[in-house]
Amino acid sequence: MEQNNLIQFDVICNEQDILEKILNWYNNTYKTDFEIVNWVGGELGFATIQTSKITSQRDIFNIGFQFGVLEEKMRANGEIDW
């Protein structure tokens, strides 16, 4: 069941570019519209993400999972530091 209400949530994330890559992939794959609407960098980064096309709360979990998978892969390949 698709909802058309605007939803915003905050996440802790130090890699804005990786998060943007995952959101673009997820949006293209699942026809959603997640976007970063605010970013606060520093020692610990925070992103505010919003969407109006969420099919279930699993979308949020899946984005976090895919982010973690990509981040671990990039670390293993030496593309990013711990």
N, C-alpha and C positions, 0 to 999 in steps of 0.2 A: 504494500500500500504506500504510494508516494504521497508525501506531505509537501505542501507548498508554503510552509511557514519558514521564516528566516531564523536560522539557528546559529548562534555563536558560541564558541568554546575556546578555552586557552590551553596551550600545551607548552611544556618545557622542551626546548630544542636548541642545541648549539649550532646546528648545521642548516641554515636557512635555504641554501641552494639545494640540498638533498631533499628537504621537505617540499620545496617547490617542484622538484622533479617528480616526486611521488604523487603529489596532488595532480599534476598535469597528466601523469600516466593513469591515475585512478579515474579522473574525470573523463578521459578519452575512452577508457575501457568500459566504465559502468554508467556513462552518460549522467554524471553528477556535475556539480558546479562549486566544489570546494575551492576557497581562495584565502590567502593570507591577507587580512585587512589591517593588521598592526604587527610590528616586529620591534621588540626591545632587546637589543644585543647586550653584550657584556660578558662577564665571567660565566653567567648562566642566562641563556637566551629564552625569551618567551614569545610565542606567536599566538595571535588571536586569529582563528579560522572561522569563516562563515560559509553557510550553504543554504540554499532554498530547495534543493532537490535531494533529500535524504530518503532512502527507501527503508532503512532500519538503523538502529543504533549499532548494528554490526559494521556499518560503513566506517564509523569512527574507529572501532577496534581494528578493522582491516587496514586502514591507512596507517595506524600505529605499527601494526605488524609488518607491513611492507616497508615502512621506513626503517625499522630495526633490521630487517633482512638485508636491505641495500647498504645500510651503514656498516654492518658486520662484513659484508662482501668487500666493500671498499677498504676497510681496515686490513682485512686479510691480504688484499692485493697491494697494500702500502700506499693507497691513494689518499687516505686521511690518517691522522694520528689519533691516539687514544685521547 
